[in-house]
Amino acid sequence: MTNNLFSDIPAKLPEELFTTLLEAPNIRIERIVSHGHASPEGFWFDQDHHEWVLVLQGAARLQFEDNTLEMKPGDFINIPAHTKHRVEWTTPDEPTIWLAVFYG
């Protein structure tokens, strides 16, 4: 049976949508759907695992302690564990669909 990353996306998202696609020892793959969402003011992710993230649709702006990164479809980044970061902005007029791989 196959699944599709672009299916089952609600028209309205009061909060970001996190869907675990695969989980095994030392790895988790998630689809994240944002629609004009951003991290709360002053909030920073500080994760115990590395995160490789790819934007499939939409656009986003990631903020790190020392720089800001614009992301568009096809852009990906590896974020080492305990690298503080936050989502500063995602497109308000269409969903931003991310593929995130948490590992290590």
Secondary structure, DSSP 8 states (H G I E B T S, - for coil): ----TTSS--S--SS-EEEEEEEETTEEEEEEEESS----TT--B--SSEEEEEEEES-EEEEESS-EEEE-TT-EEEE-TT--EEEEEE-SSS-EEEEEEEE-
